[in-house]
Amino acid sequence: MAVIMKNALDNTKRSVVNQKLNKVLVNIYFNMFSSESIFKPIETEEQEVKKYV
């Protein structure tokens, strides 16, 4: 019975850790992709690059 309880607690702890990790990763990726600096125009004189801008 003790082994079953230990496994249940380990699974619960693992689940809590996974949920917290997921929240942290979501915040990191959201902040990365919502950053305005990612979408700033490229300033260049090269014609090859300008045609894609």
FENNORVEN-V109738 format. One record per residue. N is the residue number from 0. RES is the residue in one small letter. PHI is phi in degrees with one decimal (none if undefined). OMEGA is omega in radians with two decimals (NA if undefined). Layout:
N;RES;PHI;OMEGA
N;RES;PHI;OMEGA
This chain:
0;m;none;-3.12
1;a;-64.5;-3.14
2;v;-65.9;3.13
3;i;-64.1;3.13
4;m;-64.7;3.13
5;k;-63.0;3.12
6;n;-63.7;3.13
7;a;-65.1;3.10
8;l;-66.4;3.11
9;d;-61.9;3.13
10;n;-66.1;3.12
11;t;-66.4;3.11
12;k;-62.0;3.13
13;r;-62.2;3.13
14;s;-64.3;3.13
15;v;-64.0;3.13
16;v;-63.3;3.12
17;n;-62.5;3.13
18;q;-64.5;3.13
19;k;-65.6;3.12
20;l;-63.2;3.11
21;n;-60.8;3.13
22;k;-63.9;3.14
23;v;-64.6;-3.13
24;l;-65.2;3.09
25;v;-61.8;3.12
26;n;-64.1;3.14
27;i;-63.5;-3.12
28;y;-66.7;3.11
29;f;-61.4;-3.13
30;n;-67.6;3.10
31;m;-65.4;-3.03
32;f;-82.9;3.11
33;s;-93.6;3.13
34;s;-67.5;-3.12
35;e;-69.8;-3.09
36;s;-65.9;3.11
37;i;-67.7;-3.01
38;f;-100.9;3.11
39;k;-72.0;3.14
40;p;-65.9;3.11
41;i;-85.4;3.10
42;e;-103.8;-3.12
43;t;-151.2;3.08
44;e;-105.6;-3.11
45;e;-75.8;-3.10
46;q;-65.6;-3.14
47;e;-62.2;3.14
48;v;-77.3;-3.09
49;k;-61.0;-3.11
50;k;-67.9;3.11
51;y;-95.8;-3.07
52;v;-84.2;NA
